[in-house]
Amino acid sequence: MNGRMALLAGASLCAGLFGAAGAQAAETLRIGLEASYPPFESKTAAGALTGFDIDVGNAVCKRMKVKCVWVENAFDGLIPALSAKKFDVINSAMNITEKRRQSIDFTAPIYHVPSQMIARRDAHLQPTVQSLKGKSVGVLQGSIQEDYVRKHWAGAGVNVVAYPDQSQIYPDLVHGRLDAAVQEAPTAVSGFLSKAEGRDFDFAGGPLVDTATLGVGVGFGLRKDDAVLRKRIEQAIAALKTDGTLKRLSVHYFKSDIITP
């Protein structure tokens, strides 16, 4: 990436994003994501990235006067790849949890959506160990949903099956290799329940609750030593909340305002 300058001595390098003393933004911000989690991030038939997080990221870059460069990566490898400086930030529906804070830093929460279980309607399952004992539940590998089901259900006879790609879970539901799946509610609707293959399925029970595993909302993930970059991104996010941009995007994708105050 040409034209990047180091910060003045003692200031954070911020992965080369800013000029001397952070006074001038360089031309790119590399954003890591896993692009198979609609409606947050996915690809069109033509291979273009699309989704709520994509629009949020592009709006942040525009506000910061930098160019977004999207870098695809498996979800469970996003944090190691960030630490290895393969990109500058994570923007991939990643919830803020204390477990993740041990490795990386986050901006303040941008939005919050519930996690829910889906199952075949005629199975009459509920998100409890009594209902799921002996059953198989699919989750995205490395996700907060995996942390939740392993903490609350795995030790009580529930078989937890982790997948590297969210889109691999739904065919196994349809063909009976899974009894249920846990993911963020909008992803279940957009990726499965609203499609023909999901016509016999629905949400089973209400939103799951456990701040320790499910977190306090979604934010951008950053390396711990990138305080200057975090401040600049948070300023951009705050401006986009104030001018209504994030609310408009939320209503467009979810028909409601999921943006945190």
C-alpha positions, 0 to 999 in steps of 0.5 A: 500500500503506497503512500503510507507514513509512520506516525510520530514516535510514541504514537500507534502505528495503526497498521499504516493507516494514518499519516504523521500524528494521525493528521491525514488518512492514507488511502486504504482500510483493510477489513476482514470478513467471512462472506457467507452470513446473510444479511450481514455479509454474503456474495451476489451471484456475480461475486460482489460483496453485499449486506448490512455490514458491507454497507456499514463498512463502506459508510465508515470508510467514506466518513474517514475518507479512506478506501475500503479493501475487503479481505475474506477469511474463515470466521474462526480465523479472523482474530488470528489473521487480524493479529497477523496483520493480514488486515486492519479491522474485523467487520463481520457480525462479530459480537463483543465478548470478554473471551474475544477481548482477551485477544483483541480490542473492539469499538463500542457496540454498533448494533445488537441482534438476538441469537435463536434456535431453528428446527423443523416445526413438527419436531416441537423442540425447545432450546433446553437441555431436556428437549435437546438431549440426544439431538444434534445442533449445528453452529458456525465454528468459532461463533458466540453461538458455538460458545453458548451451546457448548457451555449450556448444552454439550455437557448434558447429552446434546451433540454440538456440530460446528461448521466452517461455513454457515451455509453448510448448516442448512442442507444438513437441517433439511436432510435430517443430519441436524435436528436444530441450529443456532445463529443470529435471528436475521441470518436464519430468516435471510439465509434459510427460513425465507427460502423454499428449503426452509418452509418446514422450519421455524424459530424454536423458542425465544432469544437465547440469553447469556451475556458471557457467551453471547456478548453485548453487541457487534463492533469492529475488532482491532488489535489492542495497540491500535488505539488511534485507529479505534478512535478514528473509527469510533468517531466515524461510527458516532457521526453515522449514528447521529446523521441517521445513516446507520438507522436507515441501513438497519431499517432497510435490511431488518425493517427495524432499528437495531442500532445501539444508542 
